Amino acid sequence: MRSSWQTIKELSEKEENIGALPGIISVLHTFGSDMKYHVHTHNLVTFGGYDKRTEKWKSPKRKDKIARYRKMSSRYKEIFLEGLEELYKAGLIIYDESYDQIKEGVADKRWVVHNTKPTLDTRILEEYLSRYINRIAISNSKVEWLEEQQKVKLIHNDYENQKEGEAAPKTHRKFDPLMFIHQFMEHVLPKYFQKTRRYGIQSNASKKKYRKLIPEELTKEGAVIRTVMQIVTKLLAENPYQCEQCESEEYEIVMVLPDKEWIHRYIKVPGRSPPQKRTFEEIIRHQRGIAV
């Protein structure tokens, strides 16, 4: 996700592309249609950005893209591998191949960075956001339990046999129950991990500042902007926690364990003593006194 943002930011800052700061809503996916482990991001990118020098909005030099496709693919690959090498050197990655082995294996391969044309059609934005923001690895409708075979049947899209201009045909895979559970659990993200992130002028710390600077020709269709923000807010259920003072999302979660001695330090609890011994007559007189 960080490599995706750095790629868009770097290319957008170049004058031959935009010469301004863009914004991104980035969503992490770890799966493909057949639930195999396939880590990738979906990024909703502003078609243009804010130029801090002129304090104006700037649109891309090209009508249908921010930068040339081959340049975007190659630069993303370079940034990703640079970050991967840093993680290896820091000892944060444990893998059966070294960094040099990985780099050699991908040296001659072109990485895919898929681009789609910009749009202000709210129907397309609604479909995109609803499909990708809160999507899970597999829905119940695509899973079937085969009682006789004691297998789990997974129905998925067969992209290898898809014909141009047509929807992908359906095919299926069968799993042993434990293998299916293992495959599904591979896509459960760690606790507190944010699968949806915002960068640039879309970040929570910046969007209030830059929202007022969007030119009138882009905001005259105000319903478009409002609809998109309503969709994002609804799908995310709630805004991520941010500091009330600086509005930053950079924070650390610390577990605070219960202090069993707290009550004894701050609250005076009367000491316990054994019950007083009373005669039967004293108990009767005491009860009668309470009744009166």
C-alpha positions in Angstrom: 0.0 0.0 0.0 2.9 2.3 0.8 4.6 1.5 -2.5 1.4 2.3 -4.4 1.1 5.7 -2.8 4.7 6.5 -3.2 4.5 5.6 -6.9 1.4 7.8 -7.6 2.8 10.7 -5.5 6.2 10.7 -7.2 4.9 10.5 -10.7 2.2 13.1 -10.0 4.7 15.6 -8.7 6.5 15.6 -12.1 5.5 18.5 -14.3 5.2 16.3 -17.4 2.4 14.4 -15.6 0.6 16.8 -13.2 3.0 18.7 -11.0 0.8 18.5 -7.9 -0.1 16.4 -4.9 -2.9 13.9 -5.5 -5.1 11.8 -3.2 -5.7 8.1 -2.8 -8.2 5.8 -1.1 -6.4 2.5 -1.0 -7.9 -0.9 -0.2 -5.8 -4.1 0.5 -6.9 -7.5 -0.9 -5.0 -10.7 -0.2 -7.1 -13.0 -2.4 -8.1 -13.8 -6.0 -11.5 -15.2 -7.1 -10.4 -18.8 -6.3 -9.2 -17.7 -2.8 -5.6 -18.3 -3.6 -3.1 -16.0 -1.8 -2.8 -13.0 -4.1 -1.8 -9.7 -2.4 -2.8 -6.5 -4.2 -4.3 -3.1 -3.7 -7.2 -1.3 -5.3 -6.6 2.5 -5.4 -9.2 5.2 -6.1 -7.0 8.1 -7.2 -8.0 11.8 -7.7 -7.6 12.8 -11.4 -5.3 15.7 -10.6 -4.0 17.3 -7.5 -3.2 20.5 -5.5 -0.1 22.5 -6.5 1.4 24.0 -3.3 3.5 26.5 -5.2 0.6 28.2 -7.1 -2.0 27.1 -4.5 -4.3 25.9 -7.4 -5.8 22.7 -8.6 -4.0 21.1 -11.5 -5.3 18.4 -13.9 -3.1 15.8 -15.6 -1.5 16.6 -18.9 -3.1 13.5 -20.4 -6.9 13.1 -20.8 -7.2 9.5 -19.6 -4.2 8.8 -17.4 -1.9 10.3 -14.8 1.3 8.9 -16.2 2.4 6.5 -18.9 1.6 2.9 -18.2 5.1 1.4 -18.6 6.6 4.2 -16.4 4.0 3.6 -13.7 4.6 -0.2 -13.8 8.4 0.0 -13.8 8.5 2.7 -11.0 6.2 0.7 -8.8 8.4 -2.3 -9.2 11.5 -0.3 -8.3 9.9 1.3 -5.2 8.5 -2.0 -4.0 11.8 -3.8 -4.3 13.7 -1.0 -2.6 11.3 -1.3 0.4 11.6 -5.1 0.4 15.4 -4.8 0.5 15.2 -2.5 3.5 12.9 -5.0 5.4 15.3 -7.8 4.6 18.3 -5.8 5.9 16.3 -4.9 9.1 15.7 -8.6 9.7 11.9 -8.1 9.5 11.3 -10.8 6.9 11.9 -14.5 7.3 11.6 -16.4 4.1 13.1 -19.4 2.3 14.7 -17.2 -0.3 17.1 -14.3 0.1 16.4 -10.8 -1.3 19.0 -11.3 -4.1 17.2 -14.6 -5.1 13.8 -12.8 -5.2 15.2 -9.9 -7.2 16.8 -12.2 -9.7 13.6 -14.0 -10.2 11.6 -10.9 -11.1 14.3 -8.9 -12.9 13.0 -9.7 -16.4 9.3 -9.6 -15.5 7.0 -6.6 -16.1 4.7 -6.0 -13.2 1.0 -5.3 -13.9 -0.4 -1.9 -12.7 -4.0 -1.8 -14.0 -5.4 1.6 -15.0 -9.0 2.5 -15.7 -10.2 5.8 -17.2 -11.3 8.6 -14.8 -15.1 9.1 -14.2 -17.6 11.2 -12.3 -20.4 8.7 -12.8 -21.7 8.0 -9.3 -23.0 4.6 -10.4 -19.5 3.4 -11.4 -18.1 4.8 -8.1 -20.8 3.2 -6.0 -20.3 -0.2 -7.7 -16.5 0.1 -7.3 -16.6 1.1 -3.6 -19.3 -1.3 -2.6 -17.5 -4.2 -4.3 -14.0 -3.6 -2.9 -14.0 -1.7 0.4 -15.5 -4.3 2.7 -15.2 -7.4 0.6 -14.2 -10.7 2.3 -12.2 -13.6 0.7 -15.4 -15.6 -0.2 -19.1 -15.3 0.2 -21.4 -18.0 1.5 -23.2 -18.3 -1.9 -20.0 -19.6 -3.5 -19.3 -22.4 -1.0 -21.1 -25.7 -0.9 -20.7 -28.8 1.4 -20.6 -32.1 -0.5 -21.9 -34.5 2.1 -21.2 -37.8 0.2 -17.6 -36.8 -0.7 -16.9 -35.0 2.6 -15.5 -32.1 0.6 -16.0 -28.3 0.4 -16.8 -27.1 -3.1 -15.7 -23.5 -4.0 -17.3 -21.9 -7.1 -15.2 -19.1 -8.7 -14.5 -17.3 -12.0 -12.4 -19.0 -14.6 -10.4 -16.1 -16.0 -8.1 -18.3 -18.0 -11.0 -19.2 -20.3 -12.7 -15.8 -20.3 -13.6 -14.5 -23.8 -13.1 -10.8 -24.6 -16.2 -8.7 -23.9 -17.9 -11.5 -22.0 -18.2 -12.4 -18.3 -15.8 -15.0 -17.0 -17.3 -18.5 -16.9 -17.7 -20.4 -13.6 -15.6 -23.3 -12.5 -15.0 -24.9 -9.1 -12.3 -26.4 -6.8 -12.7 -29.0 -4.0 -11.0 -28.9 -0.6 -10.7 -31.1 2.4 -12.5 -29.3 5.2 -9.3 -28.4 7.2 -7.5 -27.3 4.1 -10.5 -25.0 3.2 -10.4 -23.5 6.7 -6.6 -23.0 6.4 -7.0 -21.3 3.0 -9.7 -19.0 4.4 -7.8 -18.0 7.5 -4.8 -16.9 5.4 -6.9 -13.9 4.5 -7.9 -12.8 8.0 -5.9 -9.6 8.7 -4.1 -9.0 12.0 -5.9 -7.2 14.8 -6.0 -3.4 14.4 -4.7 -3.6 10.8 -6.3 -1.0 8.6 -7.2 -2.5 5.2 -8.5 0.8 3.9 -6.1 3.8 4.1 -6.1 7.4 2.7 -3.1 9.3 1.5 -2.3 12.8 0.2 -5.2 15.3 -0.1 -7.5 12.4 0.8 -5.9 11.8 4.2 -7.9 12.8 7.3 -5.2 15.3 8.3 -5.3 17.1 4.9 -8.8 16.7 3.3 -10.4 19.6 5.3 -7.6 21.9 4.2 -7.8 21.0 0.5 -11.5 20.5 0.2 -12.1 24.3 0.0 -9.4 24.6 -2.8 -11.1 22.3 -5.3 -12.2 24.5 -8.3 -15.8 25.2 -9.1 -15.8 23.2 -12.3 -15.1 20.1 -10.3 -17.5 20.8 -7.5 -20.5 22.1 -9.5 -21.8 18.6 -9.5 -21.9 18.7 -5.7 -24.0 15.6 -5.5 -21.1 13.6 -6.9 -18.7 14.6 -4.1 -21.3 14.2 -1.4 -22.4 10.8 -2.7 -18.8 9.4 -2.8 -18.1 10.6 0.8 -21.4 9.2 2.0 -20.7 5.8 0.4 -17.1 5.7 1.9 -18.3 6.7 5.4 -21.2 4.2 5.3 -19.1 1.3 4.1 -16.3 2.0 6.6 -19.0 2.3 9.3 -17.0 4.8 11.3 -14.0 7.1 10.8 -10.6 5.9 12.0 -9.5 7.2 15.4 -7.6 10.5 15.1 -6.0 12.9 17.6 -8.4 15.7 18.6 -5.6 18.3 18.5 -3.6 17.5 15.3 -6.1 15.1 13.6 -3.3 12.6 13.0 -4.0 8.9 12.6 -0.4 8.0 13.7 -1.0 6.5 17.2 0.1 3.5 19.3 -2.3 1.1 20.9 -1.1 0.0 24.4 -2.8 -2.7 26.5 -3.6 -1.5 30.0 -3.9 -4.4 32.4 -6.2 -4.1 35.5 -4.5 -3.0 38.7 -5.7 -5.2 41.5 -4.2 -2.9 44.2 -5.8 0.3 42.9 -8.8 0.2 45.2 -6.6 -0.3 48.3 -4.5 2.8 47.3 -7.3 5.2 46.6 -10.3 3.9 48.5 -10.3 3.2 52.3 -12.1 0.0 52.9 -13.1 -0.7 56.5 -11.3 -3.7 58.0 -13.3 -6.9 58.5 -13.8 -8.3 62.0 -15.6 -11.4 63.3 -19.2 -11.0 64.3 -19.9 -10.1 67.9 -21.2 -12.8 70.2 -24.7 -12.0 71.5 -27.1 -13.8 73.7 -30.5 -15.0 72.4 -32.3 -12.3 74.5 -30.0 -9.5 73.1 -30.8 -10.6 69.5 -34.5 -10.6 70.2 -34.4 -7.1 71.8 -32.3 -5.8 68.8 -34.8 -7.1 66.3 -37.7 -5.7 68.1 -36.0 -2.3 68.3 -35.6 -2.3 64.5 -39.2 -3.3 64.0 -40.4 -0.4 66.2 
